[in-house]
Amino acid sequence: MSETAYAAALAPMTAAAADMPDPVTATQSWFGMIVPSPIAAAIPEPLRALFDAGGPVMLILAAMSVFALTIVLIKLWQFARLRNGGAESVEPALRDWRAGRRHEAVERLAQARNPLAEVVRSAMLGSLHPNDPAALREEIERRAAHLLTALRSHLRGLEVIASLGPLLGLLGTVIGMIDAFRALEAAGNQVDPSVLSGGIWVALLTTAAGLAVAIPTVVALNWLERLLEGVTRRLEDQVTRVFTGGLRLEEPVVAPPRPLATPRIPDAL
């Protein structure tokens, strides 16, 4: 076989080998060095390419998004507990309490497995004993504050993620723009506009990712805060109704005035 024919036979194999990614370059990418191989293999190729193009900032934003999603799921589970476990028995128990059926109201709440119902039941039990009203109110406020603090936990983490997301995205954009202009400077007189345009879209990728993390986090944070405000108002209303259950706010029933007896005048003689 002549050299020309041999070269023609090897041409397809040479082209295929040139199209294959360099294994050394693939293993030296920052994503391949940081992320373990089983995890990296489970990530789809387009998403892995975005992580590799965006730099380490993309990995930080991805971790923040997972952390924010975990917090939202935990808070949804906590608020779901307040709606279950006998929450519907609080209002009937308060009606019994106001009607004077104190022990029936306490027994109704004893069967509930709800954090709000437990606080209301504690207020009822304290009112049945000769306790100091001021001390009883302080103890009930302490228990209610403990419950609300547990519901408010980790919301600060969502605030931090919502604030840092756009800032980290902007930081990645600035770093990407610096790399793009350095490549443009290294090109010298042989400037290729594609180098600059490619560097710009890669740099803007982190800003888009930062906004994509921050916007849903802000929405979830405001929604959870509204739920917390509703729970706080409902708990305050229920506990106050326990302490004011003995008040009578109706108009007093006034008996009609009796007519004055007129003195009898003796009969004239």
Secondary structure in CASP SS format (residue, H / E / C, confidence):
PFRMAT SS
TARGET T0000
AUTHOR 0000-0000-0000
METHOD secondary structure of the structure
MODEL  1
M C 1.00
S C 1.00
E H 1.00
T H 1.00
A H 1.00
Y H 1.00
A H 1.00
A H 1.00
A H 1.00
L H 1.00
A H 1.00
P H 1.00
M H 1.00
T H 1.00
A H 1.00
A H 1.00
A H 1.00
A H 1.00
D H 1.00
M C 1.00
P C 1.00
D C 1.00
P H 1.00
V H 1.00
T H 1.00
A H 1.00
T H 1.00
Q H 1.00
S C 1.00
W H 1.00
F H 1.00
G H 1.00
M H 1.00
I H 1.00
V C 1.00
P C 1.00
S H 1.00
P H 1.00
I H 1.00
A H 1.00
A H 1.00
A H 1.00
I C 1.00
P C 1.00
E H 1.00
P H 1.00
L H 1.00
R H 1.00
A H 1.00
L H 1.00
F H 1.00
D H 1.00
A H 1.00
G H 1.00
G C 1.00
P H 1.00
V H 1.00
M H 1.00
L H 1.00
I H 1.00
L H 1.00
A H 1.00
A H 1.00
M H 1.00
S H 1.00
V H 1.00
F H 1.00
A H 1.00
L H 1.00
T H 1.00
I H 1.00
V H 1.00
L H 1.00
I H 1.00
K H 1.00
L H 1.00
W H 1.00
Q H 1.00
F H 1.00
A H 1.00
R H 1.00
L H 1.00
R H 1.00
N C 1.00
G C 1.00
G C 1.00
A H 1.00
E H 1.00
S H 1.00
V H 1.00
E H 1.00
P H 1.00
A H 1.00
L H 1.00
R H 1.00
D H 1.00
W H 1.00
R H 1.00
A C 1.00
G C 1.00
R C 1.00
R H 1.00
H H 1.00
E H 1.00
A H 1.00
V H 1.00
E H 1.00
R H 1.00
L H 1.00
A H 1.00
Q C 1.00
A C 1.00
R C 1.00
N C 1.00
P H 1.00
L H 1.00
A H 1.00
E H 1.00
V H 1.00
V H 1.00
R H 1.00
S H 1.00
A H 1.00
M H 1.00
L H 1.00
G H 1.00
S H 1.00
L H 1.00
H C 1.00
P C 1.00
N C 1.00
D C 1.00
P H 1.00
A H 1.00
A H 1.00
L H 1.00
R H 1.00
E H 1.00
E H 1.00
I H 1.00
E H 1.00
R H 1.00
R H 1.00
A H 1.00
A H 1.00
H H 1.00
L H 1.00
L H 1.00
T H 1.00
A H 1.00
L H 1.00
R H 1.00
S C 1.00
H C 1.00
L H 1.00
R H 1.00
G H 1.00
L H 1.00
E H 1.00
V H 1.00
I H 1.00
A H 1.00
S H 1.00
L H 1.00
G H 1.00
P H 1.00
L H 1.00
L H 1.00
G H 1.00
L H 1.00
L H 1.00
G H 1.00
T H 1.00
V H 1.00
I H 1.00
G H 1.00
M H 1.00
I H 1.00
D H 1.00
A H 1.00
F H 1.00
R H 1.00
A H 1.00
L H 1.00
E H 1.00
A H 1.00
A H 1.00
G C 1.00
N C 1.00
Q C 1.00
V C 1.00
D C 1.00
P H 1.00
S H 1.00
V H 1.00
L H 1.00
S H 1.00
G H 1.00
G H 1.00
I H 1.00
W H 1.00
V H 1.00
A H 1.00
L H 1.00
L H 1.00
T H 1.00
T H 1.00
A H 1.00
A H 1.00
G H 1.00
L H 1.00
A H 1.00
V H 1.00
A H 1.00
I H 1.00
P H 1.00
T H 1.00
V H 1.00
V H 1.00
A H 1.00
L H 1.00
N H 1.00
W H 1.00
L H 1.00
E H 1.00
R H 1.00
L H 1.00
L H 1.00
E H 1.00
G H 1.00
V H 1.00
T H 1.00
R H 1.00
R H 1.00
L H 1.00
E H 1.00
D H 1.00
Q H 1.00
V H 1.00
T H 1.00
R H 1.00
V H 1.00
F H 1.00
T C 1.00
G C 1.00
G C 1.00
L C 1.00
R C 1.00
L C 1.00
E C 1.00
E C 1.00
P C 1.00
V C 1.00
V C 1.00
A C 1.00
P C 1.00
P C 1.00
R C 1.00
P C 1.00
L C 1.00
A C 1.00
T C 1.00
P C 1.00
R C 1.00
I C 1.00
P C 1.00
D C 1.00
A C 1.00
L C 1.00
END
